Amino acid sequence: MSKKKKRASSQRKNEITKGIFTILEKEPSKTFNYKQIASKLGVTDTQDRNLLIKRLGQLRASDRIVEVDRGKYQMKPSLHTYFTGKVDLTTSGNAYIIVDELEDDVFVQNNNLNRAFHGDTVEVFIRPRKKSKKMEGEISKILERKKTSYVGIVDKQKRFAFVRPTDARMYTDIFIPPEKLKNANDGDKVLVHLGDWPKDAESPYGEIIEVLGRPGEHHTEIHAILAEYGLPNEFPYEVEQYAKTLDTSIKESEIANRRDMRDVLTFTIDPKDAKDFDDALSFQQLENGNYEIGIHIADVSHYVRPDSILEEEAYNRATSVYLVDRVVPMLPEVLSNQACSLRPNEEKYTFSAVFEMDNNARLVNQWFGRTAINSNERFAYEEAQHIIETEQNKIPKEISIRGKAYSVSDDIVDAVLTFDGLAKIMRKARMDAGAISFDKIEVKFHLSEENQPVGVYFKEAKDANKLIEEFMLLANRKVAEYIGKQKKTFVYRVHDKPDEDKLLALNGVISKFGHSINLKDSKTINQSLNKLLEDVKGQKEQNLVDTLAIRSMSKAIYTTENIGHYGLGFDYYTHFTSPIRRYPDVIVHRLLQHYLDKEKAPNATLYEEKCKHSSDMELLAANAERDSIKYMQIKFMEDHKDQEFLGVISGVTEWGIYVEIIENKCEGMIRIRDIKDDYYVFDERQYAIIGERTKRMYQLGDEVYVMVKNTDLIKRHLDFSLIGKKK
C-alpha cells in the first residue's frame, strides 16, 4: 500500500474511532449496535462498515468501551459518567443504585446519598472502586421522589413537632411546623406529606394529612399499612354517589343483544366467606355426547364506562386489596357485592367463554361474547369438595349441603363430578407440557369479634379449588390466543424465564442432597423442577428447595408485548376472569368486544401504560397483604412468649437468620449478635452462617427450636431467641 493510501486509511480509521466515542459519550447510559452507529455516522459502503466492526472489537479488547450484551456497545464508565437509576436503600443506611444499562448496581455510601430516599429515581455520578473494581459513586441529583407521604409517630415539642417514620429505610425524621400538625397529639400515628428540604435544614419539612390513631391499636395499624403503600381505605363521596345512580336493573332489551343462557344449568364455587362472585360455570350435555362448558364472568365493563369517574377510580386502584380482616374493593359495593356479583337465583349480565368439549377434555369448538345468566346454586369450595369426595368414596344416594339434599344423580352433582374429571385431565396435560406446580399454602386466621387472632390455619388447594383453577386458566388462555393470533393490540399476563444464575445456584445447593435440574431447555427445566418439588416433599431439604425454587422465578406482569407465560407453559395468556377485583380484566373485556365488533386495533402505547400501572399496583397490594399477615402473626405470638416452637430457617443474611415456625408459619429473626456460643460469619454461597471456632452451621432449610424474644406491632418486628438445632 502506498504512503498516500496508508494515510487515507489511517485518517478514515481515526474518523470512525472519533465518531464511535462521540456517539457513545453523548448518551452514556444507552447501548448501540454497529448498525445504529453506522447509521449515525452515515457509513453505507462495505469497506467502512467492516472497518467500523473491526474498530469496535479493538476498542472493546483494549477495554476502552464495554460490550454490555452481544453486539451492544456502551461507553466505559469513568470518573465523569452519569447514569439514571433507582435507589435501593439498605437498613444499614447505605444504598445501591439500580441502573438498567449496567450489569452491576452502583454502591453509594450514606454520606453520598444527597438526601435521596429509597425508591427515588436519581442521577448518580460513578467511578470504579480502586480495589474491588466494582462501581461506587454519589448521587448528584434527585429526579423523582418515589414517595411523597410516610407513616410515622409524632414527637411533639413546645413550638413544633417531628414525625419519626416507621419505615426502617427512612433515615431522617420530618419537621412539622405548628400550623401543619392537624390536631395530632404526641405519640399519635400519622400520615405525613413530605415537603421541601431546605439546604440549611437538618430535616425535610412536612405536613400531617391524616391522624391514623394510637400506635398498636388494631384499627390504627391496619389503616397504617394501607397508608404506607398509598392505598385508599374508602371511596370518595362522589364515586359512591355516582355508583348509586347507575341503572343496575336487568332489561329484556339488553338481553336481546346477548346470548341468553338463563335456562342453562349454572352455579358458582367460591370461598365460603366470599361476597363477590365474579365467575360461574354452566353445563349441558349436547346431543352428540359432548359437553357445552360455559365460563361466565361478571360484565363489569357494562357498568364501568370509559371516561367516567368510576373508570378513573377503578384504574387508580387497579386491584382489590385483601387484608387479614377486610377487603378493600376496587369497585363500590353496589357493583362488587350486588350488581356484578353472580348471586344465585338472580339474572345477571356476563361476558362468557363457551366451549364444546368431549369427554377427554379435547376442545371441539369455542365462542366468546356477552351473555345473560341466572345461577342455580352457590357452592363453597368445601361443599363442592364434599360432592367430589363423596363420589370418590362410592357413598351413593344422598348428599346434604347446608340442609339441602342432593341425589348423586342430580344434574348439579353430575355437573360438578364431570367438571372435576375434565379438570384433572386438563391439569395432567398442562403438567406434562411443562407447567410448574408450586403447592400454595395460604395462612389464615380465626378472628374474634374484636379482630384478635385466636387461631391459625392453612388453606390448601384441593380438587374443588383446582377444578375452578383449570377452567379459569382455560378461559384466560383461549381468549388471549384468539386475539394474539390476530396480532392485535392486547393486554397479556406474561411470565419470563427463570433467572439462569439463580437456577445454577439452586443446582449447586440441591446437588448436596442428590438432586439436580436439567438446564437443557425450558421444557426440561420445568419437568425437572416439578420432579424436584415432588421428590423433596417430607424431606429435610424441602423448605430450602421450595424457597430457592420460588426465588429463582421471575415476576408475572401485564404488558402488550407477549412473551408467553413460562410458569403455566402457555404461549398466550391473559386475565379475563376477575374484573370485579382486577382492572386489567376490565380492559381485556373491552378489547375482546372491540375485536368481536370488527373494530380497528387501538394504539398500544396507551395500553402499555395501563399495564405498567396495574403491575405496580398489584405489587403494592401484595406487599400490603403480606404486611397485614405479618402484623396479625406478631399479634398472635404476643400470647405465646413462653412457648418453645420448632421452626425452619427461611432466610439467611449477614445480620441474622429468619425462622418460620412450622405449626403456624409465623416468621421472626434471630440476630447474629444474640447467638453467644461462637462468632458467626455469613456464607452467602451456602446460604448459611458458620461459627468460626466450632464450625457449627445454620443453613437455609435447617430445623431449629426457638422462643419469642420480642414482639413489636408498631414496627412489625418479631424477634426469636435460638434454643438450638433439631437433632
Secondary structure as GFF3:
##gff-version 3
##sequence-region A 1 727
A	DSSP	alpha_helix	3	26	.	.	.	ID=ss1
A	DSSP	alpha_helix	34	41	.	.	.	ID=ss2
A	DSSP	alpha_helix	46	61	.	.	.	ID=ss3
A	DSSP	beta_strand	65	69	.	.	.	ID=ss4
A	DSSP	beta_strand	72	75	.	.	.	ID=ss5
A	DSSP	beta_strand	81	89	.	.	.	ID=ss6
A	DSSP	beta_strand	95	98	.	.	.	ID=ss7
A	DSSP	beta_strand	106	108	.	.	.	ID=ss8
A	DSSP	three_ten_helix	110	112	.	.	.	ID=ss9
A	DSSP	beta_strand	121	128	.	.	.	ID=ss10
A	DSSP	beta_strand	135	144	.	.	.	ID=ss11
A	DSSP	beta_strand	149	156	.	.	.	ID=ss12
A	DSSP	beta_strand	161	165	.	.	.	ID=ss13
A	DSSP	beta_strand	174	176	.	.	.	ID=ss14
A	DSSP	three_ten_helix	178	180	.	.	.	ID=ss15
A	DSSP	beta_strand	189	194	.	.	.	ID=ss16
A	DSSP	beta_strand	206	213	.	.	.	ID=ss17
A	DSSP	alpha_helix	218	228	.	.	.	ID=ss18
A	DSSP	alpha_helix	237	244	.	.	.	ID=ss19
A	DSSP	alpha_helix	252	255	.	.	.	ID=ss20
A	DSSP	beta_strand	259	260	.	.	.	ID=ss21
A	DSSP	beta_strand	266	270	.	.	.	ID=ss22
A	DSSP	beta_strand	279	285	.	.	.	ID=ss23
A	DSSP	beta_strand	291	298	.	.	.	ID=ss24
A	DSSP	three_ten_helix	300	302	.	.	.	ID=ss25
A	DSSP	alpha_helix	309	317	.	.	.	ID=ss26
A	DSSP	beta_strand	321	322	.	.	.	ID=ss27
A	DSSP	beta_strand	327	328	.	.	.	ID=ss28
A	DSSP	alpha_helix	333	333	.	.	.	ID=ss29
A	DSSP	pi_helix	334	339	.	.	.	ID=ss30
A	DSSP	beta_strand	347	357	.	.	.	ID=ss31
A	DSSP	beta_strand	363	374	.	.	.	ID=ss32
A	DSSP	beta_strand	377	380	.	.	.	ID=ss33
A	DSSP	alpha_helix	381	392	.	.	.	ID=ss34
A	DSSP	beta_strand	398	401	.	.	.	ID=ss35
A	DSSP	beta_strand	404	407	.	.	.	ID=ss36
A	DSSP	alpha_helix	411	432	.	.	.	ID=ss37
A	DSSP	beta_strand	441	447	.	.	.	ID=ss38
A	DSSP	beta_strand	453	460	.	.	.	ID=ss39
A	DSSP	alpha_helix	463	484	.	.	.	ID=ss40
A	DSSP	beta_strand	492	494	.	.	.	ID=ss41
A	DSSP	alpha_helix	500	510	.	.	.	ID=ss42
A	DSSP	three_ten_helix	511	513	.	.	.	ID=ss43
A	DSSP	alpha_helix	522	535	.	.	.	ID=ss44
A	DSSP	alpha_helix	542	551	.	.	.	ID=ss45
A	DSSP	beta_strand	557	559	.	.	.	ID=ss46
A	DSSP	alpha_helix	583	596	.	.	.	ID=ss47
A	DSSP	alpha_helix	604	637	.	.	.	ID=ss48
A	DSSP	three_ten_helix	638	640	.	.	.	ID=ss49
A	DSSP	beta_strand	644	653	.	.	.	ID=ss50
A	DSSP	beta_strand	656	661	.	.	.	ID=ss51
A	DSSP	beta_strand	667	671	.	.	.	ID=ss52
A	DSSP	three_ten_helix	672	674	.	.	.	ID=ss53
A	DSSP	beta_strand	680	683	.	.	.	ID=ss54
A	DSSP	beta_strand	688	691	.	.	.	ID=ss55
A	DSSP	beta_strand	697	699	.	.	.	ID=ss56
A	DSSP	beta_strand	703	712	.	.	.	ID=ss57
A	DSSP	beta_strand	717	725	.	.	.	ID=ss58
###
